Amino acid sequence: MTVGINVTIRNARANLIRDAVDAGAGAGLFRVYDGSRPATGGAATTLLAELTFTDPSAANASGGVLTFSAITADASANATGTATWGRMVDSTGAFVEDFSVGTSGADYILNTTSITIGLNVSCTSATQTEGSA
């Protein structure tokens, strides 16, 4: 059975994530990596791409859903590999959260997981849902 959380609390939890992404002096980052996802906040594998959030990264959550504003593409991917996980950090690189990426069944859905060095990597939209209704 899934725990049902009050929507006000769900919104507050989502907004805390947004506030953590926005905590640095500049825009937070959406980083994409290959390989096995480490323990939460652990040493990262190969950085494939680094996209930049808008600052602020999102408006207030609604219905427990945080909808991120436009995310600036990485015009030149850092490395070639298969994207398997990602990490949100603030502008200083401070850890916010780790998540899975994939073309389906992942925390964040990408149009492709095949990243090629020097090529554009973009994200057209991103949302995060907190708790359960």
Number of C-alpha atoms within 10 A of each C-alpha: 3 7 8 10 13 13 18 12 14 22 20 16 19 22 21 14 19 24 18 19 29 23 19 16 10 16 20 29 26 23 18 29 27 23 14 12 19 12 9 13 14 10 9 18 14 16 18 25 29 23 20 23 25 17 19 16 23 21 12 17 24 16 16 24 19 24 19 19 17 16 21 17 18 20 14 15 22 21 17 18 19 18 24 19 24 25 21 25 24 23 20 14 12 16 17 21 15 21 15 18 22 19 14 11 9 13 18 18 17 19 12 13 19 15 21 17 14 15 15 14 25 18 17 11 13 16 15 15 17 21 18 13 12
